[in-house]
Amino acid sequence: MSASADGPISPVLREVGTYPFARLDEAKRRVQDRGIALMDFGVGDPREPTAPAIRHALTDGIRETMEYPKAVGLPELRAAICAWVQRRFGVMLDPDTEIIPTLGSKEAVFSLAQVVVDVPAGKDLVVVTEPGYPVPGRGARFAGAQVLALPLRQEHQFLPDLDSIAPADWSRIALFWVNYPNNPTGAIAPRGFYERLAELAGRYGFWIASDEAYSELMFDGEPPMSALEIADRSHVVAINTLSKRSSMTGYRSGFIAGPPTLMSALKLFRPTVGTAPQEFVQRAAIAAWGDESHVAAARERYRIKRAVLGAAIEDRGLEICGSVAGMYLWVKIPPDTTSAAFAERLLNDGIVVAPGAFLGAAGEGFVRFALVPTIDDCRRAAAILREVL
């Protein structure tokens, strides 16, 4: 800690700095102040309406007196999640020992390092991938860990190069983060990648944390697999959420699944930080995990948006890389500019995109389109892109 005139502030907080997308909000405000209407492809916050049955379950779940929610979640919700995992991935989980409902996925992603990093024992390294979601690395820093960022490169199908990790570092790893379908590249991982990583996890004693927030937004071919599907999942932790699948970002409802030993540790930790979802949100989540029709409808809308916007981007000679699943288009920009400059150029024409550099140094040379505006806005944006690019 360091002292200031008002009192101490964590040096980690100063070092990690402003959350990248807060900077994007500042840039949007500057343009809006000039009277320019924006079509916002910057942040992956779905704007599709939440299905009526889910909203009704939410309101029906409100009682006159509501107690503090239990950290382990409602038994009915744990059972609904297990039933969905079995239908979707063919994996049977124990609702009492292998599932915990979470307040969305972000808090679980951030806090997992607090539970597994053990600096005195030499387990002081957390592996993340970049470009990528910044929260795993930030959570690791606040847990006192060092962070190793592995680049995701197009020539490696946006998979991390496991052979690039120094032999001495493998034994230091406490947590190895993967995210497929990937944000931002839209790539998926094959079974062989998960199996090899699981073998290494067993050999060196670390946890694989698989962020699977985009598992239900697929377009062509077989649905993406879960890390839970591999033969030996004794070192696998999977996190999923209703935010993208069911357009429920504001509800903050997800789950973490893993071996009983780790789930027991999380049950010790989580009451301390009070991150249990409210009971009425859990009731809505039960309805959401039990229904696939609204997910299929959302998937079709994303397919249309992807086709409309993707055609305009490719018509202007830009390459869409990866982007086979999820809700993003990962677009390679001309070599004579930066991702920030390219994003600023589009912003001045009313189109908000995320500079690839916001998602890590390996994201430079790309911008990310989040397919969250309406289909009509995607069509308007496509027309603008054809004019200005």
N, C-alpha and C positions, 0 to 999 in steps of 0.2 A: 504494500500500500504506500501511497505517497501523500504527503500533506498538502493542503491548499489553505487559502485564507478562511474557507468555510468548513474545512474538515477533509479527511482522507477520501480519495477516489481510487478504485481499483485500477492498477496499471494495465491489466488485461483489457478492461473496457476502453481505455484510451488507445491501446495498440490496435484493437480490432476495428475501431473507428465507426463511422456511420454505416448503417446497414445499406447495401448498395441501392436497393430500390427506393429508399428514402431520398437518395440523390435524384433518382428519376422523377419522383414526385415534384421535387423543386424545379426541375427543368420543365415539367408540364405546366406548372403554375405560371412560369415566365411567359410561355407561349400563349396560354389562355388569357393572360392579362392583355395580350395584343389583339384579342377578339377572335382568335383562331379556334374553331371547333375541332375537337380531337376524336379520333378513332383509336382506342387504346388497346394495342396488342402487347403491352409491356409486361404485365404481371399475370400469372396464371390463376386468375380469380374468375371462375365461371359465372356468367351472368344469365344462364338459363334458369327458368323458374323451377323451384323445387316441386316435386310431384305432390299433388293434393293429398294423397293418402299419408304421406310423410308429415305434411303440415298438420293434418288432422290428428295424427298420433301425438304430435308435439303438444298441441293444445289440450287434448284429452288427458295427457300425462300431468297436467298441472293440478295440484290439490291445494286445498285451503292452507294447509300447513305442510311445509317441505323441510325435511331434516337434511343435515349435511349428507351428501352422497358418500357411500363407502368407496374406498380406494380400489377395491377389487371389482366394483361394478355390479350391476344387477345380474343374478343368475340367468334370467331369461335372455339378457343381451349376450352373455358369454355363450349360451347355447345357440343363439341365432348366428353368431359369428362362426362358431365351429361348424354348424350346418352349412353355411355358405362356403367355408374353406373346403369342406368335403365335396360339395357339389362342383365347385369351380376347379379345384386342384387334385381331388381324389386323395386328400390327406386327412386322416382322422386325428383330431386333437382332443385332449381332455379339457373340458371347460373349467374345471376347478384348479388345474395345475399348470396349464400351458397357454392361457389367454388372460390378458388384462385389457379392458377398455381404456382408452386414453382420450385426453382433451384434444382431439384432432391428432395429427402426426407430428407437428412441429415441436411440441413440448417433449414428446417421447424421443425424437431425434436429438434434441438439445441435451436432454438430461441423461441419456444412456451412459455417456462417458463418466458421469458423476458416480455411477454404480460400479463400473468395471475397471476404471483406471486405477492402478496401484503403483504409484511412483516409487515408494521405498522398496518394493519387490522387483523393480526393474521393468514393470509393465507400464511404460510411460509414453508409448507411441500410438497414435491413432492415424490410420491411413484413410485418406479421402481421395476422391477423383475430381479433376477439374478439366474443362469447365463443369460447374455443378452447383447445386444448392449450397449456400454458404453456411447453413446452420450446423451441420456435423462438425465442421472445423471450429466454429465458434464455441460450440459446446465442449469440445476437447480442450480448447485453450482455457476455458473457465474451470475445467477439472484439473488443471495443472499439467496437462499432457503436451508433448510436442506433436506437431502435425506434419505428416508426410503426404504431399499432394502428388498423385500420379496423373500425368496428362492423358486425356482421351483423344487419340488422333485418328483421323479418317482412314489412314493406311492400315490401322489395326482394328477396323470396324468399330471404333469408339469403345474398345475394351482396354482396361489398364494392362500394361505390360508387367506381368508378375515377375519376369526374369530381371527386371530393372532394379528390384529391391536388393540391397546389399545383404549378404548372408548374415552379418552381425545384427541387422535390424529385425530380422524375422522373430527372434526370441524376445524383442522388446515390444512387439505389437500386442496391445490389449484389445483393440477394436479395428475392424477393417470394414469400411462402408462401401457398399455397392448400391446402385440405383438403376434398375431396369424394369420396364421401359425407361430410358434415360431422360432426365431433364438436364441439359436442353437439347441433346442431339437426337432424341427420338429413336435411338438404337435399342435393340434387344440383345440379350445374352444367351448363348447356347448352353445346353446342359453340361457340356464338357468343361466350360469355364467354371461353373459352380462346383462341379465335382472336384476339379483340381484345387480350387480354393479351399474346399472343405477338407481335403487331404492335408493341405498345409496348416489349416487351423488345428486339426487333430495333432499334427506333429509338433507344432510350436505353442499350442495352448492359447489361442485367441478366439474372440467372438467375431463371426461374420454378421454384420447388420445390413439387412437388405431392405431398402426403402422402396416399396412397391406401390406408391401412390397412384401410378398411371397404368396399373395392370389391366384395367377394364377398357381402356381406350385403344383399341386395335382396329386395323383396317383390312389388311390382307393376310392370307395364310393362317397358320395355327395361332391361337391365342397365346400370349406370352406366358411362360411358366413362372412359378414361384420358386424361390430358393428352398422352400419347405419341401419341394417334391424330390430332392435328391435322396440317394440311398442312406447316407449318414447325415442327419440333421442335428446331431448332438451339439454342434457349435454354431447353429444357425438361429438368428433372431430375425423375424420378418415384421415389418411395420406397414400397415395399410390404413386407408382413410376413406370416409364417405365424401370428402371435399370435392374431388374430381369426378368420381364414379357417379355420384348422386346430386351434384351441384349443391352441396351443403357446406360451403366454406364457412359461413357464419355460424353454423351449428357447432363446429369444433368437435368432431366425433370420429374416432378411429380405434385401432387396437394394436397391441404388440403381442406377438406369439413367439414362444421359445421354450427351451427345456425347463423343467420344473426348478432346477437349482437357480437359474437366473430369475425366473418369475418370482421365486421366494425372496430373492434379494430386492427385487423391485417392489414387492409388497411391503418390505421393511422401509424402503426409501420413500415411496410415494405419499403416504400419509403426512410426512414431514412438510412436503411442498404443496399439498392440497390441490392436486391436479385432476381429481375425479370429475367426470362430466356430470352435469346436473341430471337429476332423475328424468325430467321431462324430455331432455335431449336423448337420453338413453332409450326412452320409449319410442321416440322418432327413429332412432337408429335400428331398433328391432324391426320396424316396418321397412326400413330401407334395405337392410341386408336380406330380407325375405322376399324381395321383389326384383325381377330382372327386366320387366317391360319398360320401366322408365330409363334404365341404363341403355337398353337397345335403342330407344328413341334418341337419347343424347348422343350416342355413338354415331347415329345416322346424321345428326346435325353437324357433328365435327367432321364427318366424311365430306359433306357438302362444302363446308368452309375450307377445308384443306384443298379440295379440288379447285374451288373458285380462286383462292388467293395464290395457290401454287402455280396455276396456269399463268397468272399475270407475272409472277416473279420469274418463271422460266422463259416467258415470252421476251423479257428484257435481258436475257442472256446470263442470268445469275443461276448458280447451282444450289439446289436444295440437297443437303447431305443428311444421311441417316433418315430420320423423320418417318420411320415405318410404323410407329406406334406413339401413343401419348397425345398431347394437345399442343405440340409446338412444331414450328418449321425452323430448322437450323440452316441458315442461309449464308453461303460464302460470299463475301463482298469483294469488290475489285482490289487488287494489290496496292493501288496507289493511294489508299485512304486507310483510316483507322475505324474500328467499330464505333467509337464514340462520335467521330466526325460524320460517319454515314448515318448513324441514328439521329444526330442533330439535324442533318439535311432532311430526313424524312419527317422529323418532328415539326420543322418549319412549314411543311405541307400538310400538317394535321394528322400524321400517322406516327403513333408511338410504338417503338420497338425497344427491346433491351439490347444494349451493346454487349457483345460476347465477353468483353473484358470485365464486365460487372460480375461475371460468373467464374472468374479466375483467369490467370495469365494465359492459359492454354486456349481460352475462348477468343483471344484476339484474332481478327480476320473473319469474324462471323457476327451476325446479329440474329436475335431470336424473336420470332413472331408467336405470341400466345393466341391460339384460336378461340378467344373468348368473346369478342364482339358478336353481335347478331349476324345472321346470314346476309341481311340487307347491308349492314355496315361493311361486311367483308366484300360485297360486290362494289360498294362505293370506293373502298380502299383499293381494290383491284384496278378500277378505272383510273384512280390517281396515280398508282404505280406505273401504269402503262404510259401516262403522260410525262412523269417527272424522271423516270430512270433512263 
